[in-house]
């Protein structure tokens, strides 16, 4: 008798628990995407699937707004709309430098792996544009007993 490990089981073993959240139609505002509670978590991967094309100039970034402490950028503000970001594109992270966080990049040029520890609070997106929709996919592992990540 053979044992077959299913795709979701492999993903869970390799990357942790998966959670997704759609931005809805982007607006010039800050909106919570994910809530981290109960302690620190290791974000193993995060990527955005563009489900409706982004066609107007849009300085866009992700940030952690912690329960205590200062808000910190997860990625640097990047214009994802002047050169259209089309439905079906995947947004990933470029390389960080010693003085700046990574910028968002289209598939093929970046990575979905983050391997970064975040504390309790909310992961938010900050958008300056007014069109397009992104579904953010995140995988995580608890670093503190009882820690969770849920869609906000």
N, C-alpha and C positions, 0 to 999 in steps of 0.2 A: 504494500500500500504506500502510495507516495503522498507527501504533504506539499500542497501548493500554497505559496504565500501570495496573497492578493496585492494589487497595486497600492491601495490605501494603507495596508499594513507595512509595506516596504517604505512608503513615504513617512509614515509615523516613526518607524525605527530610525531612518536616516535623518529626518528633519524635524520631527516633533509634530505637534497638533497644528492643523490648518484652519484658518479662519479667513473669510472674505467680506468685503464691504464695497458697495457701489457708492460713488460720489454723488450720484444723481447729476443733473445738468449742472456743470460748473458755473459758479457765480463768483463775483468779486468779494470773497469773504473767507473766513477761517472756519472750517467745519471739522468736528471730531470724527475720526475713522475707527479707531480702536481704543478700548479702555483696558489698561493694565491695573490689576488689583492684587492685593495680598503679598506683594514683594517683587523682587527682581525676576525678570525673564530673559532668556537668551533668544533673540530674534535670529533665527538661522537663515531665513530667506524672506524676501519681499519683492514683489514686482507688480506693475500695473498693466492690466489689459485694457486697451482703449476700445470701448464698445460703441461709441459715437465719435466721429472725427472731430478734432480740435483744429479750428481754422482761423481763429483770431489771435492776435498777440496775447500771450498769457505767461506772465512770470509766475512760476509754480514751484512750490517746495513742500517738503514734509518736515514736521518738527515734533519734538516731544515736549508736551506741556506737563511737567511733573506735579504731583500733589504738593511737594515742597521743593524749593530750589528754583533755579532759573530755567526758562524755556530754552531748548537747544535744537539747532537744526540737525535733522537726520540727513538731509541733502541740501545743497545750495540751490537758491532760486535759479530756475532755468526756463528760458522761453520755449514753450512746447507748442506754440501756435502760429508764430509768424511763418515758419516753414511748416506746413500742415503736418499734424500727427494723425494719421488715418486710422479708422476703425480696423481692428485686427493687429495694430502695432503693439508691441510690448515695451513698457518703460522699465529700465533697469538702472543700476547705479554705476557711474564711472569710478575711477580711482580717486580716493581722497589724497590730499596733500598734507604736508605738515602744518599748513596754515588755513586750510579750508576743507569742509566736508565734500563728499562726492557730488557731482551733478547728475541729473537724470539723463539717460541716453536711450536711444532706440536699441532694439534687440540686435545682437551681433557685435555691439561695441562695449558692452558692460557686463555686469554680473548681477544675478538675483541674490547671491549669497551675501549676507550682512555679517553674521557672527558677531553681534554686538549686544551687550547687556543694557537693558533699559529698566528703569524703576517705575514705581506706581505713578499713574497719571494717564494722559491721553496722547495718542499719536494723532496729529491733526494734519490736514492739508490746507495750504494757504494758496488761494488762487486769485489772480488778477483778471482772468478772462471770463467770458460769458457764454461759451458753448463747449460741447463735448462732454463725454461721460467716461470715467475710468473705474474699473473694478479692481481694487487692490487685494492681492492675495498675500498672506503672511503665514509663516510657520514659526513655531516657538516651542521652547522647552522651559519648564519652570526651574529657576535657580534657587528659589525659596519654597519651602513646603507651603502649599495652599495658594501659590501664585496662579493667576489666570489672565487670559487675554480674550476679550469678546468684542464683537462689532459694536460700535457706539450707536 
